[in-house]
Amino acid sequence: SNVNAPDIESVECWSYKNTALAAQTYMLAATSHGLATCAMEGYDSRKAREVLRIPDRYGLPLMVATGYDIDIDKNDNELTEEEKKQRSRSTPRLGIDEIVFVDSFGSSMK
């Protein structure tokens, strides 16, 4: 037997890392075409597999939401009806100073 052959755990780890790299490339390409993306994890993968009819032999390490970003610089009176609906469904976001730190956790960039 080949002692250098990967075992099943390292194969899964390798495939998940490569999936992340492919997702990153997809997200960069989508952004270059004017689309917004968001990598997601923490979803119910069993339900996602069922809805998307993904066979059991495949893992689902992440999903990437893709669409057109809402123009937050527009005033409400400049928005189309669809944009108004989208804006009303938007979730609050943390400020950059709440998620990006310098030197150590909690040390604001400002």
GUKOLMI-481373 format. One record per atom (N, C-alpha, C): atom name; x, y, z; residue number from 1. Coordinates in nm, 2 decimals. Atoms other than C-alpha are relative to their C-alpha. Last residue first. Layout:
<sites>
<site at="CA" px="X" py="Y" pz="Z" i="NUM"/>
...
</sites>
This chain:
<sites>
<site at="N" px="0.01" py="-0.15" pz="-0.01" i="110"/>
<site at="CA" px="-0.98" py="5.47" pz="1.36" i="110"/>
<site at="C" px="0.10" py="0.05" pz="0.10" i="110"/>
<site at="N" px="-0.08" py="-0.05" pz="0.10" i="109"/>
<site at="CA" px="-0.89" py="5.10" pz="1.28" i="109"/>
<site at="C" px="0.01" py="0.16" pz="0.01" i="109"/>
<site at="N" px="0.06" py="-0.06" pz="0.11" i="108"/>
<site at="CA" px="-1.04" py="4.99" pz="1.61" i="108"/>
<site at="C" px="0.10" py="0.06" pz="-0.10" i="108"/>
<site at="N" px="-0.07" py="-0.12" pz="0.02" i="107"/>
<site at="CA" px="-0.86" py="4.76" pz="1.85" i="107"/>
<site at="C" px="-0.04" py="0.07" pz="-0.13" i="107"/>
<site at="N" px="0.06" py="-0.11" pz="-0.07" i="106"/>
<site at="CA" px="-1.12" py="4.51" pz="1.95" i="106"/>
<site at="C" px="0.07" py="0.13" pz="-0.02" i="106"/>
<site at="N" px="0.15" py="-0.01" pz="0.00" i="105"/>
<site at="CA" px="-0.92" py="4.21" pz="1.85" i="105"/>
<site at="C" px="-0.05" py="0.11" pz="0.08" i="105"/>
<site at="N" px="0.07" py="0.10" pz="-0.09" i="104"/>
<site at="CA" px="-0.55" py="4.29" pz="1.81" i="104"/>
<site at="C" px="-0.15" py="0.02" pz="0.00" i="104"/>
<site at="N" px="-0.09" py="0.06" pz="-0.09" i="103"/>
<site at="CA" px="-0.31" py="4.46" pz="1.57" i="103"/>
<site at="C" px="-0.06" py="-0.10" pz="0.10" i="103"/>
<site at="N" px="-0.14" py="-0.02" pz="0.02" i="102"/>
<site at="CA" px="-0.58" py="4.66" pz="1.39" i="102"/>
<site at="C" px="0.08" py="-0.06" pz="0.12" i="102"/>
<site at="N" px="-0.08" py="-0.06" pz="-0.11" i="101"/>
<site at="CA" px="-0.94" py="4.55" pz="1.39" i="101"/>
<site at="C" px="0.15" py="0.01" pz="-0.04" i="101"/>
<site at="N" px="-0.14" py="0.00" pz="0.04" i="100"/>
<site at="CA" px="-1.21" py="4.49" pz="1.13" i="100"/>
<site at="C" px="0.08" py="0.07" pz="0.10" i="100"/>
<site at="N" px="-0.04" py="0.13" pz="0.04" i="99"/>
<site at="CA" px="-1.56" py="4.39" pz="1.24" i="99"/>
<site at="C" px="0.15" py="-0.01" pz="-0.05" i="99"/>
<site at="N" px="0.05" py="0.11" pz="-0.09" i="98"/>
<site at="CA" px="-1.70" py="4.67" pz="1.44" i="98"/>
<site at="C" px="0.05" py="-0.14" pz="-0.04" i="98"/>
<site at="N" px="-0.07" py="0.00" pz="-0.12" i="97"/>
<site at="CA" px="-1.50" py="4.94" pz="1.27" i="97"/>
<site at="C" px="-0.04" py="-0.10" pz="0.11" i="97"/>
<site at="N" px="-0.13" py="0.06" pz="0.02" i="96"/>
<site at="CA" px="-1.64" py="4.83" pz="0.94" i="96"/>
<site at="C" px="0.08" py="0.00" pz="0.13" i="96"/>
<site at="N" px="-0.10" py="-0.09" pz="0.06" i="95"/>
<site at="CA" px="-1.99" py="4.90" pz="1.07" i="95"/>
<site at="C" px="0.14" py="-0.06" pz="-0.01" i="95"/>
<site at="N" px="-0.10" py="-0.06" pz="-0.09" i="94"/>
<site at="CA" px="-2.22" py="4.61" pz="1.13" i="94"/>
<site at="C" px="0.09" py="0.09" pz="-0.07" i="94"/>
<site at="N" px="-0.14" py="0.05" pz="0.01" i="93"/>
<site at="CA" px="-2.50" py="4.55" pz="0.89" i="93"/>
<site at="C" px="0.08" py="0.07" pz="0.10" i="93"/>
<site at="N" px="-0.11" py="-0.09" pz="-0.05" i="92"/>
<site at="CA" px="-2.87" py="4.58" pz="0.93" i="92"/>
<site at="C" px="0.13" py="-0.06" pz="-0.01" i="92"/>
<site at="N" px="-0.03" py="0.02" pz="-0.14" i="91"/>
<site at="CA" px="-3.08" py="4.35" pz="0.71" i="91"/>
<site at="C" px="0.10" py="0.10" pz="0.05" i="91"/>
<site at="N" px="-0.15" py="0.00" pz="-0.04" i="90"/>
<site at="CA" px="-3.23" py="4.46" pz="0.39" i="90"/>
<site at="C" px="0.01" py="-0.02" pz="0.15" i="90"/>
<site at="N" px="-0.03" py="0.14" pz="-0.05" i="89"/>
<site at="CA" px="-3.60" py="4.36" pz="0.33" i="89"/>
<site at="C" px="0.15" py="-0.01" pz="0.04" i="89"/>
<site at="N" px="0.07" py="0.03" pz="-0.12" i="88"/>
<site at="CA" px="-3.71" py="4.73" pz="0.31" i="88"/>
<site at="C" px="0.03" py="-0.14" pz="0.06" i="88"/>
<site at="N" px="-0.06" py="-0.07" pz="-0.11" i="87"/>
<site at="CA" px="-3.43" py="4.80" pz="0.07" i="87"/>
<site at="C" px="-0.08" py="-0.03" pz="0.13" i="87"/>
<site at="N" px="-0.13" py="0.06" pz="-0.04" i="86"/>
<site at="CA" px="-3.54" py="4.53" pz="-0.16" i="86"/>
<site at="C" px="0.06" py="0.07" pz="0.12" i="86"/>
<site at="N" px="0.03" py="0.13" pz="-0.06" i="85"/>
<site at="CA" px="-3.90" py="4.65" pz="-0.17" i="85"/>
<site at="C" px="0.13" py="-0.06" pz="0.05" i="85"/>
<site at="N" px="0.06" py="-0.03" pz="-0.13" i="84"/>
<site at="CA" px="-3.78" py="5.01" pz="-0.23" i="84"/>
<site at="C" px="-0.04" py="-0.13" pz="0.07" i="84"/>
<site at="N" px="-0.11" py="-0.04" pz="-0.09" i="83"/>
<site at="CA" px="-3.56" py="4.88" pz="-0.51" i="83"/>
<site at="C" px="-0.05" py="0.03" pz="0.14" i="83"/>
<site at="N" px="-0.07" py="0.12" pz="-0.03" i="82"/>
<site at="CA" px="-3.86" py="4.70" pz="-0.67" i="82"/>
<site at="C" px="0.12" py="0.03" pz="0.10" i="82"/>
<site at="N" px="0.08" py="0.08" pz="-0.10" i="81"/>
<site at="CA" px="-4.06" py="5.02" pz="-0.65" i="81"/>
<site at="C" px="0.07" py="-0.13" pz="0.04" i="81"/>
<site at="N" px="0.11" py="0.06" pz="0.06" i="80"/>
<site at="CA" px="-3.78" py="5.22" pz="-0.82" i="80"/>
<site at="C" px="-0.08" py="-0.08" pz="0.10" i="80"/>
<site at="N" px="0.00" py="0.15" pz="0.01" i="79"/>
<site at="CA" px="-3.56" py="5.43" pz="-0.60" i="79"/>
<site at="C" px="-0.12" py="-0.04" pz="-0.08" i="79"/>
<site at="N" px="-0.07" py="0.04" pz="0.12" i="78"/>
<site at="CA" px="-3.49" py="5.80" pz="-0.65" i="78"/>
<site at="C" px="-0.01" py="-0.15" pz="-0.03" i="78"/>
<site at="N" px="0.08" py="-0.05" pz="0.11" i="77"/>
<site at="CA" px="-3.75" py="5.92" pz="-0.39" i="77"/>
<site at="C" px="0.07" py="-0.04" pz="-0.14" i="77"/>
<site at="N" px="0.12" py="0.08" pz="0.02" i="76"/>
<site at="CA" px="-3.58" py="5.69" pz="-0.13" i="76"/>
<site at="C" px="-0.08" py="0.05" pz="-0.12" i="76"/>
<site at="N" px="0.11" py="-0.04" pz="-0.10" i="75"/>
<site at="CA" px="-3.25" py="5.87" pz="-0.17" i="75"/>
<site at="C" px="-0.12" py="-0.08" pz="-0.04" i="75"/>
<site at="N" px="0.12" py="-0.06" pz="0.06" i="74"/>
<site at="CA" px="-2.98" py="5.68" pz="-0.36" i="74"/>
<site at="C" px="-0.09" py="0.04" pz="0.11" i="74"/>
<site at="N" px="-0.02" py="-0.14" pz="0.02" i="73"/>
<site at="CA" px="-2.64" py="5.62" pz="-0.20" i="73"/>
<site at="C" px="-0.12" py="0.07" pz="-0.05" i="73"/>
<site at="N" px="0.04" py="-0.07" pz="-0.13" i="72"/>
<site at="CA" px="-2.74" py="5.28" pz="-0.07" i="72"/>
<site at="C" px="0.02" py="0.15" pz="-0.01" i="72"/>
<site at="N" px="-0.08" py="-0.13" pz="0.00" i="71"/>
<site at="CA" px="-2.75" py="5.14" pz="-0.43" i="71"/>
<site at="C" px="-0.04" py="0.08" pz="0.13" i="71"/>
<site at="N" px="0.08" py="-0.12" pz="-0.01" i="70"/>
<site at="CA" px="-2.88" py="4.79" pz="-0.36" i="70"/>
<site at="C" px="0.08" py="0.12" pz="0.01" i="70"/>
<site at="N" px="0.00" py="-0.07" pz="-0.13" i="69"/>
<site at="CA" px="-2.65" py="4.52" pz="-0.49" i="69"/>
<site at="C" px="-0.10" py="0.12" pz="0.00" i="69"/>
<site at="N" px="-0.04" py="-0.14" pz="0.02" i="68"/>
<site at="CA" px="-2.74" py="4.30" pz="-0.78" i="68"/>
<site at="C" px="-0.01" py="0.08" pz="0.13" i="68"/>
<site at="N" px="0.10" py="-0.08" pz="0.05" i="67"/>
<site at="CA" px="-2.73" py="3.93" pz="-0.72" i="67"/>
<site at="C" px="0.05" py="0.14" pz="-0.02" i="67"/>
<site at="N" px="-0.05" py="-0.09" pz="0.10" i="66"/>
<site at="CA" px="-2.53" py="3.64" pz="-0.60" i="66"/>
<site at="C" px="-0.12" py="0.08" pz="-0.05" i="66"/>
<site at="N" px="0.11" py="-0.08" pz="0.04" i="65"/>
<site at="CA" px="-2.56" py="3.43" pz="-0.28" i="65"/>
<site at="C" px="0.05" py="0.10" pz="-0.10" i="65"/>
<site at="N" px="-0.03" py="-0.14" pz="0.03" i="64"/>
<site at="CA" px="-2.27" py="3.19" pz="-0.26" i="64"/>
<site at="C" px="-0.12" py="0.06" pz="-0.05" i="64"/>
<site at="N" px="0.08" py="-0.05" pz="0.11" i="63"/>
<site at="CA" px="-2.31" py="2.86" pz="-0.08" i="63"/>
<site at="C" px="0.04" py="0.14" pz="-0.03" i="63"/>
<site at="N" px="0.04" py="-0.14" pz="0.00" i="62"/>
<site at="CA" px="-2.06" py="2.68" pz="0.14" i="62"/>
<site at="C" px="-0.10" py="0.02" pz="-0.12" i="62"/>
<site at="N" px="-0.07" py="-0.08" pz="-0.10" i="61"/>
<site at="CA" px="-1.93" py="2.34" pz="0.25" i="61"/>
<site at="C" px="-0.04" py="0.14" pz="0.00" i="61"/>
<site at="N" px="0.05" py="-0.13" pz="0.02" i="60"/>
<site at="CA" px="-2.19" py="2.13" pz="0.07" i="60"/>
<site at="C" px="0.06" py="0.10" pz="0.10" i="60"/>
<site at="N" px="0.01" py="-0.09" pz="-0.12" i="59"/>
<site at="CA" px="-2.05" py="1.78" pz="0.04" i="59"/>
<site at="C" px="-0.05" py="0.14" pz="-0.04" i="59"/>
<site at="N" px="-0.07" py="-0.13" pz="0.01" i="58"/>
<site at="CA" px="-2.13" py="1.54" pz="-0.24" i="58"/>
<site at="C" px="-0.02" py="0.08" pz="0.13" i="58"/>
<site at="N" px="-0.14" py="0.02" pz="0.01" i="57"/>
<site at="CA" px="-2.20" py="1.16" pz="-0.20" i="57"/>
<site at="C" px="0.08" py="0.14" pz="-0.01" i="57"/>
<site at="N" px="-0.06" py="0.01" pz="-0.13" i="56"/>
<site at="CA" px="-2.55" py="1.23" pz="-0.07" i="56"/>
<site at="C" px="0.16" py="0.00" pz="-0.01" i="56"/>
<site at="N" px="-0.02" py="0.14" pz="-0.05" i="55"/>
<site at="CA" px="-2.67" py="1.35" pz="-0.41" i="55"/>
<site at="C" px="0.08" py="0.00" pz="0.13" i="55"/>
<site at="N" px="-0.14" py="0.03" pz="0.00" i="54"/>
<site at="CA" px="-2.78" py="1.72" pz="-0.44" i="54"/>
<site at="C" px="0.02" py="-0.14" pz="0.06" i="54"/>
<site at="N" px="-0.01" py="0.13" pz="0.05" i="53"/>
<site at="CA" px="-3.15" py="1.76" pz="-0.52" i="53"/>
<site at="C" px="0.15" py="-0.04" pz="-0.02" i="53"/>
<site at="N" px="-0.08" py="-0.01" pz="0.12" i="52"/>
<site at="CA" px="-3.14" py="2.14" pz="-0.46" i="52"/>
<site at="C" px="0.03" py="-0.14" pz="-0.07" i="52"/>
<site at="N" px="0.06" py="-0.10" pz="0.09" i="51"/>
<site at="CA" px="-3.42" py="2.13" pz="-0.21" i="51"/>
<site at="C" px="0.07" py="0.00" pz="-0.13" i="51"/>
<site at="N" px="0.13" py="0.05" pz="0.04" i="50"/>
<site at="CA" px="-3.30" py="1.81" pz="-0.04" i="50"/>
<site at="C" px="-0.06" py="0.09" pz="-0.11" i="50"/>
<site at="N" px="-0.03" py="0.12" pz="0.09" i="49"/>
<site at="CA" px="-2.93" py="1.91" pz="-0.04" i="49"/>
<site at="C" px="-0.14" py="-0.05" pz="-0.05" i="49"/>
<site at="N" px="-0.05" py="-0.06" pz="0.13" i="48"/>
<site at="CA" px="-3.04" py="2.25" pz="0.11" i="48"/>
<site at="C" px="0.03" py="-0.11" pz="-0.10" i="48"/>
<site at="N" px="0.12" py="-0.05" pz="0.07" i="47"/>
<site at="CA" px="-3.25" py="2.07" pz="0.38" i="47"/>
<site at="C" px="0.05" py="0.06" pz="-0.14" i="47"/>
<site at="N" px="0.08" py="0.11" pz="0.04" i="46"/>
<site at="CA" px="-2.95" py="1.85" pz="0.48" i="46"/>
<site at="C" px="-0.12" py="0.06" pz="-0.08" i="46"/>
<site at="N" px="-0.05" py="0.07" pz="0.12" i="45"/>
<site at="CA" px="-2.72" py="2.15" pz="0.46" i="45"/>
<site at="C" px="-0.08" py="-0.12" pz="-0.04" i="45"/>
<site at="N" px="0.04" py="0.14" pz="-0.02" i="44"/>
<site at="CA" px="-2.92" py="2.35" pz="0.71" i="44"/>
<site at="C" px="0.04" py="-0.07" pz="-0.13" i="44"/>
<site at="N" px="0.13" py="0.03" pz="0.04" i="43"/>
<site at="CA" px="-2.73" py="2.68" pz="0.68" i="43"/>
<site at="C" px="-0.03" py="-0.15" pz="0.03" i="43"/>
<site at="N" px="0.09" py="0.00" pz="-0.12" i="42"/>
<site at="CA" px="-2.42" py="2.78" pz="0.88" i="42"/>
<site at="C" px="-0.15" py="-0.03" pz="-0.03" i="42"/>
<site at="N" px="-0.01" py="0.13" pz="-0.07" i="41"/>
<site at="CA" px="-2.22" py="2.88" pz="0.58" i="41"/>
<site at="C" px="-0.09" py="0.01" pz="0.12" i="41"/>
<site at="N" px="0.08" py="0.03" pz="-0.11" i="40"/>
<site at="CA" px="-2.26" py="3.17" pz="0.33" i="40"/>
<site at="C" px="0.03" py="-0.14" pz="0.05" i="40"/>
<site at="N" px="-0.02" py="0.15" pz="-0.03" i="39"/>
<site at="CA" px="-2.04" py="3.34" pz="0.08" i="39"/>
<site at="C" px="-0.08" py="-0.02" pz="0.13" i="39"/>
<site at="N" px="-0.02" py="0.02" pz="-0.14" i="38"/>
<site at="CA" px="-2.19" py="3.68" pz="-0.03" i="38"/>
<site at="C" px="0.01" py="-0.15" pz="0.03" i="38"/>
<site at="N" px="0.00" py="0.14" pz="-0.04" i="37"/>
<site at="CA" px="-2.19" py="3.81" pz="-0.38" i="37"/>
<site at="C" px="0.02" py="0.00" pz="0.15" i="37"/>
<site at="N" px="-0.04" py="0.01" pz="-0.14" i="36"/>
<site at="CA" px="-2.27" py="4.14" pz="-0.55" i="36"/>
<site at="C" px="-0.01" py="-0.15" pz="0.04" i="36"/>
<site at="N" px="0.09" py="0.07" pz="-0.09" i="35"/>
<site at="CA" px="-2.28" py="4.15" pz="-0.93" i="35"/>
<site at="C" px="0.06" py="0.00" pz="0.14" i="35"/>
<site at="N" px="0.10" py="-0.09" pz="-0.06" i="34"/>
<site at="CA" px="-2.12" py="4.42" pz="-1.15" i="34"/>
<site at="C" px="-0.10" py="-0.07" pz="0.09" i="34"/>
<site at="N" px="0.11" py="-0.02" pz="0.09" i="33"/>
<site at="CA" px="-1.93" py="4.19" pz="-1.39" i="33"/>
<site at="C" px="-0.11" py="0.08" pz="0.07" i="33"/>
<site at="N" px="-0.05" py="-0.08" pz="0.12" i="32"/>
<site at="CA" px="-1.60" py="4.23" pz="-1.20" i="32"/>
<site at="C" px="-0.11" py="0.02" pz="-0.11" i="32"/>
<site at="N" px="-0.02" py="-0.14" pz="-0.03" i="31"/>
<site at="CA" px="-1.79" py="4.13" pz="-0.89" i="31"/>
<site at="C" px="0.05" py="0.08" pz="-0.11" i="31"/>
<site at="N" px="0.13" py="-0.05" pz="0.00" i="30"/>
<site at="CA" px="-1.90" py="3.80" pz="-1.05" i="30"/>
<site at="C" px="0.01" py="0.15" pz="0.03" i="30"/>
<site at="N" px="0.05" py="-0.01" pz="0.14" i="29"/>
<site at="CA" px="-1.54" py="3.72" pz="-1.14" i="29"/>
<site at="C" px="-0.14" py="0.07" pz="0.00" i="29"/>
<site at="N" px="-0.08" py="-0.11" pz="0.07" i="28"/>
<site at="CA" px="-1.42" py="3.79" pz="-0.79" i="28"/>
<site at="C" px="-0.05" py="0.03" pz="-0.14" i="28"/>
<site at="N" px="0.04" py="-0.12" pz="-0.06" i="27"/>
<site at="CA" px="-1.70" py="3.58" pz="-0.64" i="27"/>
<site at="C" px="0.07" py="0.12" pz="-0.06" i="27"/>
<site at="N" px="0.13" py="-0.03" pz="0.05" i="26"/>
<site at="CA" px="-1.63" py="3.29" pz="-0.88" i="26"/>
<site at="C" px="-0.05" py="0.14" pz="0.05" i="26"/>
<site at="N" px="-0.02" py="-0.04" pz="0.14" i="25"/>
<site at="CA" px="-1.26" py="3.30" pz="-0.79" i="25"/>
<site at="C" px="-0.14" py="0.04" pz="-0.07" i="25"/>
<site at="N" px="-0.06" py="-0.13" pz="0.00" i="24"/>
<site at="CA" px="-1.35" py="3.30" pz="-0.42" i="24"/>
<site at="C" px="0.02" py="0.05" pz="-0.14" i="24"/>
<site at="N" px="0.10" py="-0.10" pz="-0.04" i="23"/>
<site at="CA" px="-1.59" py="3.01" pz="-0.47" i="23"/>
<site at="C" px="0.06" py="0.14" pz="0.00" i="23"/>
<site at="N" px="0.09" py="-0.02" pz="0.11" i="22"/>
<site at="CA" px="-1.33" py="2.81" pz="-0.65" i="22"/>
<site at="C" px="-0.10" py="0.10" pz="0.02" i="22"/>
<site at="N" px="-0.08" py="-0.07" pz="0.10" i="21"/>
<site at="CA" px="-1.08" py="2.87" pz="-0.37" i="21"/>
<site at="C" px="-0.08" py="0.02" pz="-0.12" i="21"/>
<site at="N" px="-0.01" py="-0.14" pz="-0.05" i="20"/>
<site at="CA" px="-1.35" py="2.77" pz="-0.11" i="20"/>
<site at="C" px="0.08" py="0.08" pz="-0.10" i="20"/>
<site at="N" px="0.13" py="-0.06" pz="0.03" i="19"/>
<site at="CA" px="-1.42" py="2.45" pz="-0.31" i="19"/>
<site at="C" px="0.00" py="0.15" pz="0.04" i="19"/>
<site at="N" px="0.00" py="-0.03" pz="0.14" i="18"/>
<site at="CA" px="-1.05" py="2.38" pz="-0.31" i="18"/>
<site at="C" px="-0.14" py="0.05" pz="-0.04" i="18"/>
<site at="N" px="-0.09" py="-0.11" pz="0.02" i="17"/>
<site at="CA" px="-1.04" py="2.40" pz="0.07" i="17"/>
<site at="C" px="0.00" py="0.04" pz="-0.15" i="17"/>
<site at="N" px="0.07" py="-0.12" pz="-0.05" i="16"/>
<site at="CA" px="-1.35" py="2.18" pz="0.10" i="16"/>
<site at="C" px="0.09" py="0.12" pz="-0.02" i="16"/>
<site at="N" px="0.11" py="-0.04" pz="0.09" i="15"/>
<site at="CA" px="-1.19" py="1.92" pz="-0.13" i="15"/>
<site at="C" px="-0.07" py="0.12" pz="0.05" i="15"/>
<site at="N" px="-0.06" py="-0.05" pz="0.13" i="14"/>
<site at="CA" px="-0.86" py="1.91" pz="0.06" i="14"/>
<site at="C" px="-0.12" py="0.05" pz="-0.09" i="14"/>
<site at="N" px="-0.06" py="-0.13" pz="-0.03" i="13"/>
<site at="CA" px="-1.04" py="1.87" pz="0.39" i="13"/>
<site at="C" px="0.05" py="0.07" pz="-0.12" i="13"/>
<site at="N" px="0.11" py="-0.09" pz="-0.02" i="12"/>
<site at="CA" px="-1.25" py="1.59" pz="0.25" i="12"/>
<site at="C" px="0.05" py="0.14" pz="0.03" i="12"/>
<site at="N" px="0.06" py="-0.02" pz="0.13" i="11"/>
<site at="CA" px="-0.94" py="1.42" pz="0.11" i="11"/>
<site at="C" px="-0.12" py="0.09" pz="0.01" i="11"/>
<site at="N" px="-0.08" py="-0.10" pz="0.07" i="10"/>
<site at="CA" px="-0.76" py="1.47" pz="0.44" i="10"/>
<site at="C" px="-0.06" py="0.03" pz="-0.14" i="10"/>
<site at="N" px="0.01" py="-0.13" pz="-0.07" i="9"/>
<site at="CA" px="-1.03" py="1.29" pz="0.63" i="9"/>
<site at="C" px="0.07" py="0.11" pz="-0.08" i="9"/>
<site at="N" px="0.12" py="-0.06" pz="0.03" i="8"/>
<site at="CA" px="-1.05" py="1.00" pz="0.38" i="8"/>
<site at="C" px="-0.02" py="0.14" pz="0.06" i="8"/>
<site at="N" px="0.12" py="0.08" pz="-0.05" i="7"/>
<site at="CA" px="-0.69" py="0.91" pz="0.40" i="7"/>
<site at="C" px="-0.12" py="0.08" pz="-0.03" i="7"/>
<site at="N" px="0.08" py="-0.07" pz="-0.10" i="6"/>
<site at="CA" px="-0.43" py="1.06" pz="0.16" i="6"/>
<site at="C" px="-0.11" py="-0.09" pz="0.06" i="6"/>
<site at="N" px="0.13" py="-0.02" pz="0.05" i="5"/>
<site at="CA" px="-0.19" py="0.82" pz="-0.02" i="5"/>
<site at="C" px="-0.08" py="0.07" pz="0.11" i="5"/>
<site at="N" px="0.02" py="-0.14" pz="0.03" i="4"/>
<site at="CA" px="0.17" py="0.87" pz="0.09" i="4"/>
<site at="C" px="-0.15" py="0.03" pz="-0.05" i="4"/>
<site at="N" px="0.01" py="-0.07" pz="-0.12" i="3"/>
<site at="CA" px="0.19" py="0.53" pz="0.26" i="3"/>
<site at="C" px="-0.02" py="0.15" pz="-0.02" i="3"/>
<site at="N" px="-0.08" py="-0.13" pz="0.02" i="2"/>
<site at="CA" px="0.11" py="0.36" pz="-0.07" i="2"/>
<site at="C" px="-0.02" py="0.08" pz="0.13" i="2"/>
<site at="N" px="0.08" py="-0.12" pz="0.00" i="1"/>
<site at="CA" px="0.00" py="0.00" pz="0.00" i="1"/>
<site at="C" px="0.09" py="0.12" pz="0.00" i="1"/>
</sites>
